[in-house]
Amino acid sequence: MAACVAVVLTLIGAYGPARAQDDRPFASCIDALRQQRQQRPQHPQVRAETFDKYTREVRDMRSVIRAATEDQPEFKLPIWDYIARLVDAQRVVDGKQALAAQAAPLKAIASRHGVDAETVVAVFGIETDYGRIEDRYPVVDTTLSRACLDLKSKERKRHLFAALWLLQEGLVQPDRFLGSWAGAFGLTQFMPGTFVNLMDDGDGSGTVDIIGSAPDALATTARYIASLGWTDGLRWGIEVSRPAASTRDLVAAEREHACVMQTTPAGKCRTIEQWAALGVTAVGGTSGALGRDASLGLPNGTRAALLAPGGDAGPAWLVTRNYRAIWQYNRADAYALAIGLLSDALRGDPPMRAAWATDDPGISRAQLRQLQQDLIRHGHADVVADGFDGPRTQDAIRAEEKLRGWVETGRAGARIAQTLDDGPLIDKAAKQPAPVDAVPLPQTP
């Protein structure tokens, strides 16, 4: 939604909650960055004429970035909404199509970088819906504006100067160099500075184009994930059940699972055997031990952290260093969990078994489209049945909630969907496959 040495470092760790923001006039900020152009040898060498050419008509995006930082779905949506939208039947079907279409380059990529095809394709699916979500903002505009919000940030300036260098060297074309509000661009959303360091030619063309070449984007993604500490052949995690009384204080919150990367378990990390001793068991496993077996695939001694993003009564996972590698792509547990679950679905593993601890579950994009159609049928003519939860859909839901005397949330969940539908939405959706958009996936050149 999604990275680079910060491919979408999109979330609170990378884009916000922030230091005090710099509100100096935009022209003054540009002058300050121009002065720093040659004072930062760690940045790619951007010529003066390059800086002036591409910043002459740059747009001040600071207000857009501030608003987007406060509204990131990884932190705003309930976890059951986020997972229901991003790991739905449609994304699985499309992901299997992408696996087939890119089979040859993915095989070579896995051999070169040690990252399996399903994980790489899952990133492709979550970041841009396999190339269907188009970038909107000029990358120079966004990276410069982000730098102006915090002129002390070396990371932000690195991405700005990398963006300018890519243009200077002809590695991207100005009219196609569009990205997200944070400056991430391409089919798998890379920040410019990370792309400069980790670009990888996946199609053998001799150049790297992550905007137009799916193999290049997938290869660069795999190289980045490998650089984050990925271990070839290790599962990202396993779903478990656990006695809340003995493990409640050991659940890893956001950022508390870095210990899985350490040689000796510490903090909230334990070995598989230690978790077993605490009463943690694999969901659907044949035994209470969490040693290596056909259903788990985790070697004894594997360091893991306990993740329970929905609370004590919801599903839980023991996550490994590969989960942490995924997490660093976008620095949010909701995001990393979505990548893990989608990759499982793409390789044919069972879906998560425990239910979220809510009486109003999330709905898929197909179900959201049905809800929007029902809102239109109830008189909300400005709603569009596109599967995107925008302000018009939210306003219409609030109106329907108010009509029924409910708390006005604007949330598109199962409760309002079932209420407005002629029949149970979830049962209805289960009887037919989710529609797949008739947009061709990027093919191998």
NUFILUM-136441 format. One record per residue (C-alpha): residue in three letters; x negated, y negated, z. Coordinates in steps of 0.02 Angstrom, whole numbers, plus 50000, padded with zeros to 5 digits. Each point is the difference from the previous one (the first is absolute). Example, Ala and Ser with C-alpha at 12.3 -4.5 7.8 and 13.67 -1.06 7.14 Angstrom:
Ala493855022550390Ser499314982849967
This chain:
Met500005000050000Ala498115002550030Ala497204999049972Cys497334991549964Val498835000350120Ala501674995850047Val501165006949877Val501524992650061Leu499294997250169Thr501734994550007Leu500535000150173Ile499804993150168Gly498195005550006Ala499574991349841Tyr501234986249963Gly500644994550164Pro500324997650154Ala498774987949980Arg498814987550065Ala500604982050000Gln500374995549820Asp499094986149908Asp501234986849941Arg498794987949916Pro500574992949832Phe499845012749860Ala498814989249897Ser498884998050151Cys499945018850023Ile499545002849818Asp498594987450019Ala499385009450154Leu500025016549906Arg499094991949853Gln498644994450122Gln499865017750068Arg499865008149829Gln498105000950003Gln499825000850188Arg500665017850009Pro498745011949922Gln501065014850051His501344994449876Pro499885004149815Gln499094985849912Val501364988849932Arg499414986049887Ala500584982250032Glu500914999149834Thr500925016250042Phe500584993150166Asp500604983849923Lys500855008349852Tyr501065011950101Thr500404988750148Arg500454984549898Glu501855004249993Val500105012050147Arg501665000450093Asp500114997950188Met500775016650057Arg499784997550187Ser501854998650040Val500395015849901Ile498605009450088Arg500554994350172Ala501785005849969Ala499445016849926Thr498825003250145Glu501444998650121Asp501135011449898Gln498955015449963Pro501135015449992Glu498705011150084Phe500294990050159Lys501784993549976Leu500985015549949Pro500435013850123Ile498865014749963Trp501495010749942Asp500484986749872Tyr498234998349936Ile499735018749978Ala501745002949925Arg499694986849866Leu498215004349957Val500055019050011Asp501635003649911Ala500475013049870Gln499744987949856Arg498214995950051Val499605018550017Val500695004049827Asp499054985549923Gly498425004950093Lys500055017649931Gln500194992549827Ala498474989150031Leu499025015250060Ala500405008949838Ala499654984949890Gln498324996750081Ala499495018150034Ala498344999649906Pro499304983850074Leu500655004650173Lys499065016549995Ala498394990949956Ile500344986750131Ala500265013050137Ser498395008649951Arg499034983750002His500684992250159Gly500735014450101Val501724992150017Asp501465010849945Ala501134994849858Glu501584999650106Thr499294987250122Val499374988849860Val501665000849908Ala500944996650162Val499054983650016Phe500494996049819Gly501825003650043Ile500084990050161Glu499014985049936Thr500874996549834Asp501285013949975Tyr498855007849869Gly499744983549910Arg501814994349996Ile499794985850125Glu499194985849907Asp498844987350080Arg500574982050002Tyr498684987850062Pro498344994549923Val498645008350104Val498934984350007Asp501484990150067Thr500355012450139Thr498215003850051Leu499554981650003Ser501564995650099Arg499645013950125Ala498234993650019Cys500684982550031Leu501105006750141Asp498415005650089Leu498394992549934Lys499025009050136Ser500465017049927Lys498545007449904Glu501155013949939Arg501244988249918Lys498654989949915Arg499195016049939His501605004849909Leu500184982749923Phe498234999749931Ala500175017949941Ala501584995249905Leu499094985649917Trp498525011249958Leu501155013049919Leu500694986349887Gln498274993049965Glu499325016949946Gly501525004249894Leu500465015250106Val501794993550014Gln500994989049882Pro500764983950069Asp501765003349933Arg500045017450079Phe499124996050162Leu501575000050108Gly500225007550172Ser500975000150162Trp500214985350117Ala498435006150089Gly498935001149842Ala500045018949975Phe500155004949817Gly500125015049886Leu500985016349997Thr499365004750173Gln499774982450069Phe498194995550033Met499344984250076Pro498704992349882Gly498515002050116Thr500325018450026Phe500305003049815Val498324992049960Asn499135012150118Leu500955015949961Met500644999249821Asp499955017149915Asp500265004849818Gly501325013650000Asp500365001049814Gly498224999949935Ser500224984049900Gly498454991850071Thr501004986150083Val501134999850151Asp501774993349982Ile501115003350151Ile501394989349925Gly500265009849840Ser499165016950028Ala500785012250123Pro498425011150001Asp498914985050044Ala501184994850140Leu500095017850068Ala498115002449991Thr499674983550088Thr501285004550133Ala499195016950031Arg498284992250013Tyr500654987450126Ile500875013150107Ala498435010749998Ser499004985050060Leu501164998450151Gly499455016650074Trp501125012449909Thr499575018550024Asp500335011149850Gly501245013950039Leu500574993550170Arg501864996750025Trp500494982450050Gly501105006950140Ile501265012850060Glu501724997550072Val500095005650181Ser501145001050149Arg499334994750167Pro500544999050182Ala500284981450023Ala499565000450184Ser498225006049970Thr499634990449840Arg500944983450014Asp498454990350054Leu498965008249863Val501044994349851Ala498924989049887Ala500774983349957Glu499484989549850Arg498094999849986Glu499755012050146His499545014749888Ala498284993949949Cys499295012950121Val500375013849873Met498474993749905Gln498845002450150Thr498885015150024Thr500625003250177Pro501864998450039Ala500344984850107Gly501374987750040Lys501655007349943Cys499215013349889Arg499835018450043Thr499475015849912Ile501355011549933Glu499645012150142Gln500194986250131Trp501664994749927Ala500585018150008Ala499535000750184Leu501144985050029Gly501475009549927Val499984992649825Thr500625012549869Ala500194999749813Val501774997249936Gly500525015749908Gly498395009050047Thr499965018350047Ser499014997850159Gly499694987450137Ala498154998349962Leu499404986349884Gly498515009749935Arg499695003549817Asp501395009949916Ala500955000549837Ser501314987450055Leu498814987050071Gly498375000249905Leu499114990650140Pro498345007150060Asn499685002050185Gly499084984950067Thr500904987949885Arg500204983250086Ala501794993549995Ala501084986250071Leu501845001650045Leu501144988749899Ala501834997350049Pro500584984349909Gly501845002850039Gly499805001850189Asp500075014750120Ala501535008049923Gly499454998649819Pro498815010049891Ala498145000750041Trp498415004549907Leu498225004450044Val499014989649877Thr498205002449944Arg498614989149929Asn500835001049829Tyr501534991350071Arg498844986450063Ala499234998449827Ile501734997549924Trp500444987850139Gln498524989049957Tyr500674998149823Asn501414989450070Arg499754999750189Ala501755004850055Asp500635016350074Ala501624999249902Tyr499024998649838Ala498775013950041Leu501405011650055Ala500944996749838Ile498455004349898Gly499745016050100Leu501815005749987Leu500104995949814Ser498395009449965Asp500715015050095Ala501584999449894Leu498984998949839Arg499035015850044Gly501625009150049Asp499785000350189Pro501565000050109Pro500744983050044Met499964993450178Arg501135010450108Ala500414989650154Ala501314986349982Trp499674981950043Ala500724994850166Thr501384988949931Asp501865001349971Asp499844989149844Pro498705008249886Gly499154992049853Ile500595002549822Ser499095003549837Arg499934988349852Ala501345010249912Gln501114998350152Leu499614981550010Arg500574998049820Gln501615008950046Leu500224988450150Gln499744984949887Gln501315006549879Asp501195001850147Leu499624982250055Ile500424994049825Arg501615010150008His500404991150164Gly499894983149915His498164995250016Ala499774996149816Asp498284992150019Val499225016450060Val498995009749871Ala499945019050012Asp498125001149974Gly499425009650153Phe499074985050070Asp500524993450171Gly499994981249966Pro500854985150083Arg501635001749900Thr500215018050054Gln499594995350180Asp501244985550000Ala501365011349930Ile499665013050135Arg500094986650135Ala501684994649932Glu500655017950007Glu499305002250176Lys500844984050056Leu501645005849925Arg499915015750106Gly499454991450160Trp498275007849994Val498374991750046Glu499444990849844Thr498335007549949Gly500045000249810Arg499155017050008Ala500355012749862Gly500165015950103Ala501045015849995Arg501384993050112Ile500534985749887Ala499695010749846Gln501165013750061Thr501304987450057Leu500114991449831Asp499885015649894Asp501535010249953Gly499155015250076Pro498465004450102Leu498594991949904Ile498655012150055Asp501035015249952Lys500464991849835Ala498194995949960Ala499455017750040Lys501165007249866Gln499104991449858Pro498184995949966Ala499444982450029Pro499974990349836Val498284997649925Asp499694983549914Ala499715002349813Val498344990850002Pro498505009649932Leu498565002750118Pro498274993949947Gln499185013549895Thr498205005049976Pro499304989749855
